[in-house]
Amino acid sequence: MADPGGRFEKIHAKGVVIDREAAVVGSLNWNNNSADENREVAVVLEGTEVGNYYGQVFDADWEGGDGGSGIGDDSSLPVGIIAAVVGVVMLAVVVGRQIEFE
């Protein structure tokens, strides 16, 4: 996900892979304070293609290695999924701007 030699060595993202059929990805910490008090986001991506991708990334991270992604070229994230995530994030920003915090 992040290039170990690049500008961003670490990312503030968490995720859950569900039976390799879906993935939840975002910055949300898994507690009530983060959900209620912080401006964090998480999206659910459904489908075996995305579930397999994030499952392979998880497996590679779990096994360690040389810092690369550890997954083959055939498991790159499809452009359609990237476009969907960007669309969801943009929608979240538009909706989020309409929310007034007390």
N, C-alpha and C positions, 0 to 999 in steps of 0.2 A: 504494500500500500504506500509506504513512504520509502524513498531512496535513502539508504543508510549513509551515503556519502554526500547527500544533497543538503539543501538549506533547511529542510524540515526532516530531521532524523526521527522525530517522534510525532505521533498524532494523538489528539485528545478525542479518540473515538472508541466506542464500545459496540459490541454486537452480539447477536445471538443467532445461531443457525438452527433452524427447526426442521429436523428430518430431511435436510437437504432439499426441502421444498419451498422454503422461505427464509428470509434473513431480516433481522431488525438491526438497523445501523444508525448510529447517531452519537451525539455528545452527552446524552442524558445519563446521569449517574442513577443507579437503581435504588433510589430512596425517595421518600415523600418530599423532603426539603428541596431536592433538585427539581422535582416535577412541579412543585407549588411555588417556589421562591426564585428559581433561577431561570434565565432565558436559555433553555437548552432544547434540542430537537432530536427526534428519533423518527425514522420512517420504516414501514414494513414493506419489504420488496418480496413479492410472491412469484413463484415459478421455480421449476427444477433447474433452469439454466443459472439463475442468480444463486439459488441454494447450493448448487454444486460449486460455483465459483468461490463463494465465501467459505464453504466447507473445505475446499482445497487450500485456500489461504490460511485458514485456521490450522489445518493439519501441518502445513509447512512451518508456520510460526511455532507450533507446539514442538515440532521435531528440532527446531533450531536450524543451524546450518551457517552458511557464509553471509547471511544478511540479505540474500536475494529473496525474491518472492517464493522460490521453491516450487513453482508450478510451471507447467509446460505452456508453450505458446497457444495451444488449443483451448486454454481456459481463460483467455483475456476477457475482460468485461465488455460485453457487446455494447455498441453505440446506442442502441435503443434503450438499454437499461440506464446508461449514463444520461440520456435525454430525459427519461422519465424521472430520475432522481432530481435533476436540475429543475424540471417543471414543478415537482412537488415542493422543493425548497423555495422556489419563487412564489408559489401559491402561499406557502406558510409565511413568508415575509409580508405579502400583501395582507393576509388575514391578521397577522400579528401586529401590524401597524394600526389596526382598527381597535385593538384591545387597549383599554385604559387601565393602568396599574394604580392601585390605591396606595 
